[in-house]
Amino acid sequence: MMAEKDFKPRIFYGLSLEKMVPEDHLVRVLSKVLNLGFVRDMCGKYYSYTGKPSVDPVVLFKMMLLGYFYGIDSERKLAESCSLNLAFRWYLKYDFDEPTPNHSVLSKARARFGKEVFEQFFQRILDMCVEKGLVSEGKLFVDATLVEADAALSSLVPRDNIIRLKEAPSEYVEKFFRDNAVEGGTDDEEDVNKGPGSGTGKKKGTSSDSMKWSFKNRGKKRTNKECRSSTDPDASYIARGGRGAFFCYKCSYAVNEQNRVITAVEVTPGAVADEYMLEELLDKQPLRVDEVCADSIYGTIENYRLCAERGLRPSITPRYSKRKKGRVPKEEYKYSPSRDVYICPEGKELTKSYYDKRRDRWQYATRTEDCRGCPLKSSCCPNRNIMVLARRVGQEYADWANLWLNTPRAKRTIKQRPLFSECAFAEAKTLHGLSRAKYRRLKNVTIQGLMTAAVQNIKRLISAHNRRERISTAKSSPEYLKSPLKLLSHLFLTIRLSFSV
């Protein structure tokens, strides 16, 4: 029999927020794991001691966390969800008839606090992870990803296309009163009729100028030194094969080995090279690091030198390309530090001949008579009369790194890299909205990167809390005490969960 739903509103309802929210809901676990009372101490200096009471900063941070947890990109939509969702109301401690904060409160608070408060918030969450034993000394995985900026290609303008005032404000006011005198009229009646500030010339930086410049430079290669976005000037113009050109930022993560806890975050314009951020990420580590793993783009002499000076083992493959197949490997040419020469497999010397200033390296070459008639010439230098090898300044650090890269542990660490750094970015982009910038300008995108990483670390805290709950529940059950087999299985589960991510 088919039923038909008939809804009749009642005058009184016996409802309670406490009963409406399920016990296993995320907000309940979040409320147990994370006490945000420290937020008031961080934000206290940004509020006055007098005036109308504001929205509790703890409530503001709770709203932001809900937005990042559930991937809500719009602050308007987040404020609406907090008003309609009963679980959100319970977490924010707002009753049925209480109006939740407006979306404008979030944007005003973000502008008032600045990125310094959000850096402190991320650091406080990281300290909690350290206290819970979720961060260990040892390996560190470093990587970066591009974050698409909230700017369209149609906003592309020349970098020097900036609107500048023709005169100072005081000069403008003085001219206004001079041109609009009350008594006796003015010397130039035509200017008075036009009104202050009027003129026939077009202001520099209008949209029509931008369109003309884009059409004129269509098809030309554009660089960040020449152009920028009028919508978001801090974003970098990047062109990638298969995707085309777009404006973007770059977010760098440092991920700890034990539980994939993010220990450092850096957000820069997209044009900043990845390898320059390694030192800043290492400076922010809460515990000692003895091994660093990163992509080959980080395999520069400067980073190898940095690792050597800090006593770190660099599991970073070299950036330079290897020799072609069929050629004599570069390792066959032995370098003599005392004589500063290379010795080829046939015993001939390659002496220092030329310094490449742009690439910061020396070139070593043989003599023509040494290579004439050599049996290895076809596989050594088939297209030249002499053999030329390049040695970068500081090559000894790269040679030191190669010794470590040939060990089984380094090869195993390099294979683990996608499971940590790349998975962290996949989680941030897929679930927490890091694939595209929610805000504009570098300081605001930095806030987004810090909050995304903080939410990912909070998820690690929740996972650790759930593991402890499962283990304590299993231990308190009567079956656990009676059955030796279940005792061993729970012991194995405890050990496994302690090493799991």
Secondary structure per residue as TSV (DSSP state, phi and psi in degrees):
chain	resnum	aa	ss	phi	psi
A	1	M	-	360.0	127.1
A	2	M	-	-81.4	130.8
A	3	A	-	-98.9	158.2
A	4	E	-	-125.7	122.0
A	5	K	-	-73.5	127.6
A	6	D	-	-120.6	115.2
A	7	F	-	-102.1	125.1
A	8	K	-	-126.6	108.9
A	9	P	-	-60.6	142.4
A	10	R	-	-103.2	161.0
A	11	I	S	-79.8	-40.7
A	12	F	-	-122.2	141.8
A	13	Y	-	-128.8	137.5
A	14	G	-	-95.3	79.2
A	15	L	-	-114.7	154.9
A	16	S	-	-147.3	133.3
A	17	L	H	-60.9	-35.0
A	18	E	H	-62.1	-35.2
A	19	K	H	-84.8	-22.8
A	20	M	H	-78.4	-24.0
A	21	V	S	-92.7	123.0
A	22	P	-	-61.6	152.6
A	23	E	T	-66.6	-30.2
A	24	D	T	-96.3	14.8
A	25	H	-	-71.0	153.4
A	26	L	H	-59.2	-38.7
A	27	V	H	-66.2	-31.1
A	28	R	H	-69.1	-44.7
A	29	V	H	-64.7	-40.6
A	30	L	H	-61.9	-38.1
A	31	S	H	-67.4	-34.3
A	32	K	H	-73.0	-41.3
A	33	V	H	-78.9	-39.4
A	34	L	-	-116.8	115.8
A	35	N	-	-101.9	112.3
A	36	L	T	-93.7	24.0
A	37	G	T	-62.3	-25.6
A	38	F	H	-69.1	-15.5
A	39	V	H	-63.9	-36.2
A	40	R	H	-63.7	-35.8
A	41	D	H	-68.4	-36.2
A	42	M	H	-70.2	-36.1
A	43	C	H	-99.3	-0.2
A	44	G	G	-59.5	-37.1
A	45	K	G	-72.4	-10.0
A	46	Y	G	-93.7	4.8
A	47	Y	S	-121.6	150.4
A	48	S	-	-86.3	158.0
A	49	Y	S	-83.2	-10.7
A	50	T	S	-122.8	172.3
A	51	G	S	98.6	-172.9
A	52	K	S	-73.2	135.9
A	53	P	-	-60.5	138.1
A	54	S	-	-94.1	-179.8
A	55	V	-	-70.9	136.8
A	56	D	-	-56.8	126.5
A	57	P	H	-60.4	-26.3
A	58	V	H	-63.0	-39.5
A	59	V	H	-63.8	-40.7
A	60	L	H	-62.7	-44.0
A	61	F	H	-69.2	-33.6
A	62	K	H	-64.4	-40.6
A	63	M	H	-63.1	-43.1
A	64	M	H	-62.4	-42.9
A	65	L	H	-61.6	-41.0
A	66	L	H	-62.2	-39.5
A	67	G	H	-63.1	-41.1
A	68	Y	H	-75.8	-35.5
A	69	F	H	-63.7	-41.3
A	70	Y	T	-100.0	8.5
A	71	G	T	65.0	34.8
A	72	I	-	-89.2	109.7
A	73	D	-	-81.2	-32.8
A	74	S	-	-90.3	132.9
A	75	E	H	-71.8	-29.8
A	76	R	H	-64.3	-45.7
A	77	K	H	-66.6	-34.9
A	78	L	H	-64.5	-44.6
A	79	A	H	-63.2	-38.0
A	80	E	H	-67.4	-39.8
A	81	S	H	-65.8	-37.7
A	82	C	H	-65.2	-28.1
A	83	S	H	-79.9	-33.7
A	84	L	H	-94.0	-30.3
A	85	N	-	-84.8	121.0
A	86	L	H	-67.2	-35.5
A	87	A	H	-66.0	-39.2
A	88	F	H	-63.7	-42.2
A	89	R	H	-61.1	-42.0
A	90	W	H	-62.1	-42.1
A	91	Y	H	-68.1	-36.3
A	92	L	H	-81.9	-9.1
A	93	K	T	65.3	43.7
A	94	Y	-	-113.7	126.9
A	95	D	-	-76.0	176.7
A	96	F	T	-56.0	-44.0
A	97	D	T	-94.8	7.2
A	98	E	S	-90.6	131.0
A	99	P	-	-74.2	129.5
A	100	T	-	-77.6	161.6
A	101	P	-	-59.8	147.3
A	102	N	-	-74.6	156.5
A	103	H	H	-63.7	-28.4
A	104	S	H	-66.2	-25.3
A	105	V	H	-64.2	-35.3
A	106	L	H	-66.5	-47.0
A	107	S	H	-66.8	-37.4
A	108	K	H	-66.5	-41.3
A	109	A	H	-66.0	-39.8
A	110	R	H	-63.3	-40.1
A	111	A	H	-69.9	-33.9
A	112	R	H	-73.0	-43.9
A	113	F	H	-71.8	-40.6
A	114	G	H	75.8	174.5
A	115	K	H	-71.9	-16.6
A	116	E	H	-62.6	-42.8
A	117	V	H	-65.2	-39.5
A	118	F	H	-72.0	-30.0
A	119	E	H	-65.1	-40.6
A	120	Q	H	-65.6	-37.9
A	121	F	H	-63.8	-46.1
A	122	F	H	-60.8	-41.5
A	123	Q	H	-66.1	-35.2
A	124	R	H	-67.6	-41.0
A	125	I	H	-64.4	-39.8
A	126	L	H	-64.1	-38.8
A	127	D	H	-62.5	-36.4
A	128	M	H	-63.5	-40.5
A	129	C	H	-63.9	-38.4
A	130	V	H	-66.6	-42.8
A	131	E	H	-63.5	-33.8
A	132	K	T	-81.8	-0.3
A	133	G	T	77.8	23.7
A	134	L	-	-89.1	-8.0
A	135	V	-	-118.2	132.7
A	136	S	-	-123.7	160.9
A	137	E	S	-77.2	143.8
A	138	G	E	141.5	-122.9
A	139	K	E	-79.2	148.4
A	140	L	E	-135.4	131.7
A	141	F	E	-109.9	128.3
A	142	V	E	-121.0	137.3
A	143	D	E	-161.8	169.9
A	144	A	E	-139.9	155.8
A	145	T	E	-142.3	155.5
A	146	L	E	-88.5	139.7
A	147	V	E	-118.2	117.8
A	148	E	E	-63.7	130.5
A	149	A	-	-79.4	159.4
A	150	D	S	-85.0	64.3
A	151	A	-	-152.1	134.2
A	152	A	-	-90.4	159.9
A	153	L	G	-65.4	-22.9
A	154	S	G	-67.8	-13.1
A	155	S	G	-87.9	8.8
A	156	L	E	-69.9	124.4
A	157	V	E	-138.2	160.9
A	158	P	E	-60.9	147.8
A	159	R	T	-65.5	-30.1
A	160	D	T	-88.8	8.8
A	161	N	-	-84.8	75.6
A	162	I	-	-120.7	134.6
A	163	I	-	-74.1	121.7
A	164	R	-	-117.4	139.5
A	165	L	-	-69.5	137.2
A	166	K	S	-73.7	-22.4
A	167	E	S	-151.4	160.9
A	168	A	-	-71.0	156.5
A	169	P	H	-57.5	-39.0
A	170	S	H	-65.2	-38.3
A	171	E	H	-67.3	-36.0
A	172	Y	H	-65.3	-43.7
A	173	V	H	-64.4	-41.8
A	174	E	H	-62.9	-42.1
A	175	K	H	-66.6	-35.5
A	176	F	H	-61.6	-48.9
A	177	F	H	-70.5	-29.5
A	178	R	H	-70.7	-39.4
A	179	D	H	-78.9	-16.1
A	180	N	T	-122.3	51.3
A	181	A	-	-65.4	145.8
A	182	V	S	-78.4	-40.3
A	183	E	S	-108.9	140.1
A	184	G	S	79.6	2.2
A	185	G	-	76.4	-165.5
A	186	T	-	-129.5	164.6
A	187	D	S	-71.8	-29.9
A	188	D	-	-125.5	92.7
A	189	E	H	-67.8	-27.7
A	190	E	H	-65.0	-38.7
A	191	D	H	-67.6	-33.9
A	192	V	H	-66.2	-42.2
A	193	N	H	-65.2	-33.2
A	194	K	H	-70.3	-30.6
A	195	G	-	97.1	160.2
A	196	P	T	-67.8	143.4
A	197	G	T	77.0	2.2
A	198	S	-	-82.7	157.8
A	199	G	-	-175.3	163.5
A	200	T	S	-89.2	-20.3
A	201	G	S	-75.8	144.8
A	202	K	-	-84.1	140.2
A	203	K	-	-67.2	144.5
A	204	K	T	-75.5	135.3
A	205	G	T	101.5	11.5
A	206	T	-	-74.3	168.4
A	207	S	H	-65.7	-33.3
A	208	S	H	-65.3	-38.0
A	209	D	H	-62.6	-40.2
A	210	S	H	-63.2	-42.3
A	211	M	H	-65.2	-41.3
A	212	K	H	-63.4	-41.0
A	213	W	H	-66.7	-42.3
A	214	S	H	-63.8	-39.9
A	215	F	H	-69.5	-38.3
A	216	K	H	-66.8	-36.0
A	217	N	T	-100.1	18.9
A	218	R	T	-65.2	132.4
A	219	G	T	89.2	-11.3
A	220	K	S	-86.6	154.5
A	221	K	-	-75.4	125.8
A	222	R	-	-107.9	143.9
A	223	T	-	-124.0	162.4
A	224	N	T	-70.9	-15.5
A	225	K	T	-75.8	-21.5
A	226	E	T	-104.4	-29.2
A	227	C	E	-135.6	164.9
A	228	R	E	-157.1	175.7
A	229	S	E	-96.1	130.3
A	230	S	S	-70.9	-22.5
A	231	T	S	-78.9	-44.3
A	232	D	-	-136.2	88.4
A	233	P	T	-64.2	-20.3
A	234	D	T	-79.9	-18.1
A	235	A	S	-73.4	151.2
A	236	S	E	-101.5	147.0
A	237	Y	E	-89.1	117.1
A	238	I	E	-126.6	139.4
A	239	A	E	-119.4	124.5
A	240	R	E	-123.3	140.2
A	241	G	T	-63.9	133.3
A	242	G	T	87.1	-17.9
A	243	R	T	-117.6	-26.5
A	244	G	E	91.0	-162.4
A	245	A	E	-97.4	147.9
A	246	F	E	-164.2	164.2
A	247	F	E	-93.6	140.2
A	248	C	E	-156.2	167.1
A	249	Y	E	-117.2	172.9
A	250	K	E	-128.4	128.5
A	251	C	E	-113.5	124.7
A	252	S	E	-109.0	135.8
A	253	Y	E	-118.3	147.5
A	254	A	E	-118.9	118.6
A	255	V	E	-113.7	128.5
A	256	N	E	-76.3	152.7
A	257	E	T	-71.0	-38.2
A	258	Q	T	-66.8	-54.8
A	259	N	T	-129.1	21.8
A	260	R	-	58.1	34.3
A	261	V	-	-77.4	133.1
A	262	I	E	-83.6	117.5
A	263	T	E	-99.9	-11.3
A	264	A	E	-158.7	145.9
A	265	V	E	-135.9	135.0
A	266	E	E	-137.2	129.9
A	267	V	E	-118.3	128.6
A	268	T	E	-135.5	167.9
A	269	P	E	-59.2	153.5
A	270	G	T	-63.5	-21.9
A	271	A	T	-80.5	-11.2
A	272	V	S	-70.8	128.5
A	273	A	-	-68.3	146.0
A	274	D	G	-60.5	-42.4
A	275	E	G	-65.8	-19.5
A	276	Y	G	-76.2	-10.8
A	277	M	G	-95.6	-3.5
A	278	L	H	-63.5	-43.6
A	279	E	H	-64.2	-42.2
A	280	E	H	-65.0	-37.5
A	281	L	H	-68.0	-37.4
A	282	L	H	-68.6	-33.4
A	283	D	H	-66.7	-21.2
A	284	K	T	-95.9	7.6
A	285	Q	-	-73.3	133.5
A	286	P	S	-76.5	-25.8
A	287	L	S	-127.2	169.2
A	288	R	-	-67.7	139.6
A	289	V	E	-117.8	134.5
A	290	D	E	-117.3	-7.4
A	291	E	E	-148.3	134.7
A	292	V	E	-120.2	131.7
A	293	C	E	-121.9	132.3
A	294	A	E	-153.7	173.5
A	295	D	-	-70.4	168.1
A	296	S	G	-66.5	-19.0
A	297	I	G	-66.9	-20.0
A	298	Y	G	-85.6	-4.8
A	299	G	-	-80.2	65.8
A	300	T	-	-109.6	163.2
A	301	I	H	-59.9	-40.1
A	302	E	H	-62.9	-40.9
A	303	N	H	-71.9	-35.9
A	304	Y	H	-64.6	-39.3
A	305	R	H	-64.4	-40.7
A	306	L	H	-61.2	-43.1
A	307	C	H	-66.0	-39.5
A	308	A	H	-65.3	-40.7
A	309	E	H	-68.4	-29.5
A	310	R	H	-98.0	3.0
A	311	G	T	70.9	33.5
A	312	L	-	-103.8	145.8
A	313	R	E	-91.4	118.8
A	314	P	E	-89.8	104.2
A	315	S	E	-89.2	62.4
A	316	I	E	-128.0	116.0
A	317	T	-	-66.7	147.2
A	318	P	-	-61.9	151.2
A	319	R	S	-82.8	-31.2
A	320	Y	S	-72.2	153.4
A	321	S	-	-81.2	154.2
A	322	K	-	-86.5	165.9
A	323	R	-	-70.8	155.0
A	324	K	-	-66.3	160.2
A	325	K	T	-66.7	144.2
A	326	G	T	88.6	-9.7
A	327	R	S	-93.6	157.5
A	328	V	-	-68.3	124.9
A	329	P	-	-59.8	150.2
A	330	K	G	-66.6	-24.7
A	331	E	G	-66.3	-20.6
A	332	E	G	-72.9	-16.3
A	333	Y	S	-92.3	112.0
A	334	K	E	-86.0	131.8
A	335	Y	E	-96.6	133.9
A	336	S	E	-106.4	104.8
A	337	P	T	-63.4	-35.0
A	338	S	T	-66.8	-38.6
A	339	R	T	-98.0	-11.7
A	340	D	T	57.3	50.2
A	341	V	E	-140.3	159.2
A	342	Y	E	-101.9	144.8
A	343	I	E	-113.7	119.9
A	344	C	-	-78.0	168.1
A	345	P	T	-58.2	-23.2
A	346	E	T	-91.1	4.1
A	347	G	S	88.4	6.3
A	348	K	-	-86.6	151.6
A	349	E	E	-95.6	141.0
A	350	L	E	-110.3	111.7
A	351	T	E	-98.7	159.7
A	352	K	E	-66.9	127.7
A	353	S	E	-126.4	-32.3
A	354	Y	E	-154.4	142.6
A	355	Y	E	-108.4	121.0
A	356	D	E	-90.3	101.8
A	357	K	T	-67.7	-36.8
A	358	R	T	-65.7	-40.1
A	359	R	T	-98.5	0.4
A	360	D	T	54.5	58.4
A	361	R	E	-152.1	155.8
A	362	W	E	-101.5	147.3
A	363	Q	E	-110.0	133.4
A	364	Y	E	-112.3	135.7
A	365	A	E	-138.7	152.5
A	366	T	-	-87.9	174.9
A	367	R	-	-88.8	156.1
A	368	T	H	-62.4	-41.2
A	369	E	H	-68.6	-22.7
A	370	D	H	-73.3	-33.4
A	371	C	H	-89.9	-15.8
A	372	R	T	-70.3	122.0
A	373	G	T	80.7	8.7
A	374	C	-	-74.2	134.0
A	375	P	T	-66.8	-19.9
A	376	L	T	-96.0	6.0
A	377	K	H	-62.3	-36.5
A	378	S	H	-65.7	-27.8
A	379	S	H	-105.9	-3.7
A	380	C	H	-102.9	-58.5
A	381	C	-	-143.8	72.9
A	382	P	T	-68.5	-25.0
A	383	N	T	-103.5	7.3
A	384	R	S	-134.7	163.0
A	385	N	S	-85.5	-19.2
A	386	I	S	-131.2	161.9
A	387	M	-	-96.6	131.5
A	388	V	E	-124.1	128.6
A	389	L	E	-121.5	142.9
A	390	A	E	-105.4	135.2
A	391	R	E	-127.2	117.4
A	392	R	E	-73.7	152.0
A	393	V	T	-66.7	124.3
A	394	G	T	89.6	19.5
A	395	Q	H	-60.6	-23.4
A	396	E	H	-62.7	-29.9
A	397	Y	H	-71.0	-37.1
A	398	A	H	-67.8	-37.6
A	399	D	H	-65.1	-38.9
A	400	W	H	-63.4	-40.7
A	401	A	H	-66.9	-35.5
A	402	N	H	-64.7	-32.9
A	403	L	H	-62.5	-39.8
A	404	W	H	-73.6	-36.6
A	405	L	H	-65.8	-21.2
A	406	N	T	-84.9	-1.5
A	407	T	S	-83.1	153.5
A	408	P	H	-61.4	-35.3
A	409	R	H	-66.0	-40.4
A	410	A	H	-65.2	-41.0
A	411	K	H	-65.5	-36.3
A	412	R	H	-68.3	-38.9
A	413	T	H	-66.1	-41.2
A	414	I	H	-62.8	-35.6
A	415	K	H	-69.0	-26.3
A	416	Q	H	-79.7	-15.0
A	417	R	H	-55.3	-46.4
A	418	P	I	-61.5	-25.5
A	419	L	I	-74.0	-15.0
A	420	F	I	-112.3	-70.0
A	421	S	I	-68.6	-47.2
A	422	E	I	-69.5	-36.2
A	423	C	H	-66.6	-33.3
A	424	A	H	-64.8	-41.1
A	425	F	H	-70.4	-37.1
A	426	A	H	-61.9	-41.4
A	427	E	H	-64.2	-43.6
A	428	A	H	-65.7	-38.3
A	429	K	H	-79.8	-39.3
A	430	T	H	-76.8	-40.7
A	431	L	H	-105.0	-24.3
A	432	H	S	-124.1	14.3
A	433	G	S	78.5	20.6
A	434	L	T	-83.7	-2.0
A	435	S	T	-67.8	-23.8
A	436	R	B	-142.4	142.9
A	437	A	-	-69.4	133.2
A	438	K	S	-81.8	-26.2
A	439	Y	S	-124.0	179.5
A	440	R	S	-119.6	154.7
A	441	R	S	80.4	152.0
A	442	L	H	-63.4	-41.2
A	443	K	H	-64.7	-34.9
A	444	N	H	-76.3	-36.5
A	445	V	H	-68.5	-32.4
A	446	T	H	-61.7	-40.0
A	447	I	H	-60.7	-42.5
A	448	Q	H	-62.2	-43.1
A	449	G	H	-63.7	-40.4
A	450	L	H	-67.5	-42.5
A	451	M	H	-69.1	-36.3
A	452	T	H	-63.5	-45.5
A	453	A	H	-65.7	-36.6
A	454	A	H	-63.8	-40.8
A	455	V	H	-65.1	-39.4
A	456	Q	H	-63.2	-38.9
A	457	N	H	-69.8	-34.6
A	458	I	H	-63.6	-36.1
A	459	K	H	-62.7	-34.1
A	460	R	H	-67.2	-37.7
A	461	L	H	-64.7	-39.8
A	462	I	H	-66.1	-40.2
A	463	S	H	-62.8	-42.1
A	464	A	H	-64.9	-39.4
A	465	H	H	-62.8	-43.8
A	466	N	H	-65.0	-35.8
A	467	R	H	-63.5	-44.5
A	468	R	H	-65.0	-37.1
A	469	E	H	-64.4	-43.3
A	470	R	H	-65.2	-40.4
A	471	I	H	-68.7	-42.6
A	472	S	H	-67.2	-35.8
A	473	T	H	-67.0	-40.0
A	474	A	H	-66.7	-38.1
A	475	K	H	-68.5	-31.8
A	476	S	H	-82.8	-9.7
A	477	S	S	-76.7	144.5
A	478	P	H	-63.6	-34.0
A	479	E	H	-63.8	-32.7
A	480	Y	H	-63.4	-37.4
A	481	L	H	-79.7	-27.2
A	482	K	H	-86.3	-36.6
A	483	S	-	-98.0	116.3
A	484	P	H	-64.0	-32.3
A	485	L	H	-65.1	-43.2
A	486	K	H	-69.5	-29.8
A	487	L	H	-62.2	-44.6
A	488	L	H	-67.4	-38.3
A	489	S	H	-66.2	-39.8
A	490	H	H	-70.0	-32.3
A	491	L	H	-65.3	-43.0
A	492	F	H	-63.2	-39.5
A	493	L	H	-63.2	-39.1
A	494	T	H	-62.7	-45.4
A	495	I	H	-65.8	-40.6
A	496	R	H	-65.7	-44.2
A	497	L	H	-67.9	-28.8
A	498	S	H	-68.7	-26.1
A	499	F	H	-100.8	-4.9
A	500	S	-	-80.1	165.9
A	501	V	-	-91.0	360.0
